[in-house]
């Protein structure tokens, strides 16, 4: 019998003999039905640790995967996580080696050890035709919505990662904030550039006023960022007294709406064709 250590919903199973499948081991040791195990595996809460030339750990979705002596299965089962239902993401463009998606508010950019079925990359893997593995090369906050790039092979992922590091990709966001932003603008021009550091790291946000609604006392902005620090736009705007409407972390607490921050434009040189690409949401 395998050595099983359980802690709440965690199972760590050391495989003692070769030849049996993942489904066999889990059905014998977890107490879950085979159907429940298969469903949980598809949602990304089962991991395989294997020692070859070097140790690797990866999600395991194939219930019929044959295991070797010395392997370890890690199961992170949380009913509240696995029962969550993702909102649908919308495909904007399928470029073959990469695709552009409109991520809804509430959908994750990345998963956790407890599962990944509510992520935009897993949604793409389940719905793209033909089916392809999908990887994120940048993130959108869970509460934010809008355009996000997914890549479908490692070489293109490397090229996009370099583009982000070299700031060769232009990203623009539409943001609704509380207050009259006209009083924050410089005396000359309509653009405000915010350069306050975030977590002691360089951060630059360029902010343009689109419109001010005096009846609701809200302003609509377009923000272009040069850097991609965590919660950069939300922190920058909140720090100067203009929190994003619906911001639960940095907001005023006066709004019950969803976060009004949407990635509306991406512009870059296609790493496959060398042509300039621009994708825009209305």
C-alpha positions in Angstrom: 0.0 0.0 0.0 1.2 3.5 -0.7 2.4 5.8 2.1 -0.5 8.4 2.4 -0.3 11.6 4.4 -3.5 13.5 4.6 -4.1 17.0 5.9 -7.6 18.3 5.4 -8.1 18.0 1.7 -4.4 17.3 0.9 -3.2 13.8 -0.1 0.5 13.0 -0.8 0.8 9.5 -2.1 4.2 7.8 -2.5 4.0 5.1 -5.2 5.5 1.8 -4.0 5.1 -0.3 -7.1 5.1 0.4 -10.8 2.4 -0.4 -13.4 -0.8 0.9 -11.8 -2.7 3.9 -13.1 -3.2 7.2 -11.4 -7.0 6.5 -11.2 -6.3 3.1 -9.5 -4.0 4.7 -6.9 -6.4 7.5 -6.1 -9.5 5.4 -6.0 -7.8 3.0 -3.5 -6.5 5.7 -1.2 -8.6 8.8 -1.4 -12.1 7.4 -0.7 -13.4 9.3 -3.7 -15.4 7.7 -6.5 -13.6 7.1 -9.8 -15.9 9.6 -11.5 -15.1 12.3 -8.9 -11.4 11.7 -9.3 -11.6 12.1 -13.1 -13.5 15.3 -12.8 -11.1 16.7 -10.2 -8.1 15.8 -12.3 -9.5 17.7 -15.3 -9.8 20.8 -13.0 -6.1 20.7 -12.2 -5.8 19.7 -8.5 -3.6 16.6 -9.0 0.1 16.8 -9.5 2.8 14.3 -10.4 6.3 14.5 -8.9 8.8 12.3 -10.7 12.6 11.9 -10.4 14.3 11.4 -13.7 17.6 13.2 -14.5 16.1 15.9 -12.3 12.9 16.2 -10.3 9.9 17.7 -12.0 6.4 18.4 -10.8 3.5 19.0 -13.2 -0.3 18.9 -13.3 -1.6 15.5 -14.1 -5.0 15.3 -16.0 -4.7 11.8 -17.5 -6.5 9.4 -15.2 -5.0 6.4 -17.0 -1.4 7.6 -16.7 0.8 4.7 -15.5 2.9 5.5 -12.5 6.4 4.3 -11.6 7.8 3.2 -8.2 9.2 6.3 -6.5 6.7 8.7 -8.1 4.6 10.9 -5.8 1.0 12.1 -6.3 0.0 15.4 -4.7 -3.7 16.0 -4.5 -5.1 19.4 -3.4 -8.8 18.9 -3.2 -11.0 21.8 -2.1 -14.7 21.5 -3.0 -15.3 25.2 -2.9 -12.5 25.7 -5.5 -13.5 22.9 -7.7 -17.2 23.7 -7.7 -16.6 27.2 -9.0 -17.9 27.9 -12.5 -15.8 30.2 -14.8 -17.4 32.9 -16.7 -16.9 32.4 -20.5 -14.0 34.2 -22.2 -14.4 35.4 -25.8 -12.0 34.6 -28.5 -10.9 37.8 -30.3 -8.4 36.4 -32.8 -6.7 33.0 -33.4 -3.3 33.5 -34.9 -2.3 29.8 -34.7 0.8 30.1 -32.5 -1.0 32.6 -30.2 -4.5 33.9 -29.6 -6.1 37.0 -28.2 -8.9 36.7 -25.7 -11.4 39.0 -23.9 -11.1 37.9 -20.3 -14.2 38.6 -18.2 -14.0 40.0 -14.7 -13.6 37.2 -12.1 -11.6 34.9 -14.4 -8.1 34.1 -13.3 -5.0 34.6 -15.4 -3.1 31.8 -13.5 -4.2 28.9 -11.4 -3.0 27.5 -8.1 -2.1 24.1 -6.8 -5.8 23.7 -5.9 -6.9 23.9 -9.6 -6.9 25.9 -12.8 -10.3 25.3 -14.4 -11.3 29.0 -13.8 -8.3 30.4 -15.7 -8.4 31.9 -19.1 -5.6 29.6 -20.4 -7.6 26.5 -19.3 -10.7 27.9 -21.0 -8.8 28.3 -24.2 -7.5 24.7 -24.0 -11.0 23.5 -23.6 -12.6 25.6 -26.4 -9.9 26.3 -29.1 -10.2 24.3 -32.3 -7.9 22.6 -33.0 -7.0 22.0 -29.4 -3.7 23.4 -28.2 -1.8 23.8 -25.0 -2.1 27.4 -23.8 0.3 29.6 -21.7 0.0 33.1 -20.3 2.8 35.6 -21.0 1.3 38.5 -19.0 -1.5 38.9 -16.5 -4.7 40.7 -15.9 -6.0 41.1 -12.3 -8.8 38.7 -11.5 -11.2 41.6 -11.1 -10.1 43.3 -14.3 -11.4 42.4 -17.8 -10.2 42.8 -21.3 -7.6 41.7 -23.8 -5.0 39.1 -22.9 -2.5 37.1 -25.0 -2.2 33.4 -24.8 0.6 31.5 -26.6 0.5 27.9 -27.9 4.2 27.0 -28.2 7.3 27.7 -26.2 9.3 29.5 -28.8 6.6 32.1 -29.3 6.2 32.3 -25.6 9.9 33.2 -25.3 9.6 35.9 -27.9 6.5 37.5 -26.3 8.3 37.4 -22.9 11.2 39.2 -24.4 8.8 41.8 -25.9 7.3 42.5 -22.5 10.7 42.7 -20.8 11.9 45.2 -23.5 8.6 47.1 -23.3 8.0 46.6 -27.0 4.3 45.9 -26.6 1.9 48.7 -26.1 -1.0 48.2 -23.7 -3.9 50.6 -23.1 -6.6 50.4 -20.5 -10.0 52.1 -20.1 -10.6 53.0 -16.5 -13.5 54.7 -14.6 -12.5 56.5 -11.5 -14.2 58.3 -8.7 -14.0 62.1 -8.8 -13.2 64.9 -11.3 -9.9 64.1 -12.9 -9.6 67.5 -14.6 -8.2 68.9 -11.4 -5.3 66.4 -11.5 -4.2 67.3 -15.0 -1.2 69.5 -15.6 -1.8 73.1 -16.7 -0.5 72.3 -20.2 -1.9 69.3 -22.0 -4.4 66.5 -21.1 -1.9 63.8 -20.0 -0.7 63.1 -16.5 2.3 60.8 -16.1 2.6 59.0 -12.7 6.1 57.7 -11.8 5.6 56.7 -8.2 7.5 53.5 -7.3 5.5 50.3 -6.5 7.1 47.9 -4.1 10.3 49.9 -4.5 10.3 49.2 -8.2 10.2 51.6 -11.2 6.6 52.1 -12.4 5.3 54.5 -15.1 1.6 55.1 -16.0 0.4 57.7 -18.6 -3.1 58.9 -17.9 -5.4 60.7 -20.4 -8.9 62.1 -19.5 -11.6 60.9 -21.9 -14.7 62.3 -20.2 -16.0 63.6 -16.9 -19.6 62.9 -15.7 -20.5 65.6 -13.3 -23.9 64.0 -12.4 -22.2 60.8 -11.1 -18.9 62.5 -10.3 -16.9 59.9 -12.2 -14.2 60.3 -14.9 -13.3 57.9 -17.7 -9.6 57.6 -18.4 -7.3 55.9 -20.9 -4.1 54.6 -19.3 -1.0 53.4 -21.0 1.6 51.7 -18.9 5.3 51.3 -19.6 5.8 48.9 -16.7 3.7 46.0 -15.5 3.8 46.1 -11.7 1.2 44.2 -9.7 -2.0 46.4 -9.4 0.0 49.2 -11.0 -2.9 51.3 -12.4 -5.1 50.7 -9.3 -2.3 51.7 -6.9 -1.2 54.8 -8.9 -4.7 56.2 -9.2 -5.7 55.5 -5.6 -2.5 57.1 -4.3 -3.3 60.4 -6.0 -6.9 60.3 -4.7 -8.8 58.8 -7.6 -9.6 55.2 -6.9 -11.0 53.0 -9.6 -14.7 52.4 -9.3 -15.4 48.9 -7.9 -11.9 48.5 -6.4 -12.2 46.4 -3.3 -8.5 46.7 -2.4 -7.6 50.3 -2.9 -11.0 51.9 -3.4 -13.1 54.2 -1.2 -15.6 51.5 -0.3 -18.4 53.6 -1.8 -19.0 51.3 -4.8 -20.5 47.9 -5.1 -19.9 47.6 -8.8 -17.4 45.3 -10.5 -13.9 46.8 -11.1 -14.1 49.3 -13.9 -10.7 48.5 -15.4 -10.5 47.0 -18.9 -7.6 46.3 -21.2 -8.9 47.7 -24.4 -5.9 47.8 -26.8 -2.8 45.7 -27.6 -0.2 46.7 -30.2 2.9 44.8 -31.1 5.1 43.3 -33.9 3.9 39.8 -34.6 6.7 37.4 -33.6 5.6 35.0 -36.4 5.1 37.3 -39.4 6.9 40.5 -38.4 3.8 42.5 -39.1 2.4 45.1 -36.8 -0.7 43.9 -35.0 -3.3 45.9 -33.1 -6.3 44.5 -31.3 -8.9 46.9 -29.8 -12.1 46.5 -27.8 -14.8 49.1 -28.3 
